[in-house]
Amino acid sequence: MTDEAADPRVDACAEPAEPAGPVALGVVRTPTGHAGVDAHLARLADADHLAADGHVEVYEDVHRGLREALTALDAPPVPGPYENRS
């Protein structure tokens, strides 16, 4: 007779007692130097603590924020209070 605890085949087939929780991926986010963009990128860290089905909401929120930041770059500059003199 063999000892089942020492048999690696037994451990490989064993079911975990409970599902593993969310685990951070450890992805490094390099700051861009643009405060608004960096804030949206930092929001990606919120997904590290959520189950996979919660990631979509975070990703969509970050995508929307980054898209708005890019759109703002195309907007014409607003004249200052003294730039409209005749």
Secondary structure, DSSP 8 states (H G I E B T S, - for coil): ---GGG-HHHHHH---SS--------------S-HHHHHHHHHGGGGGGS-GGGHHHHHHHHHHHHHHHHHHHHS-----TTTT--
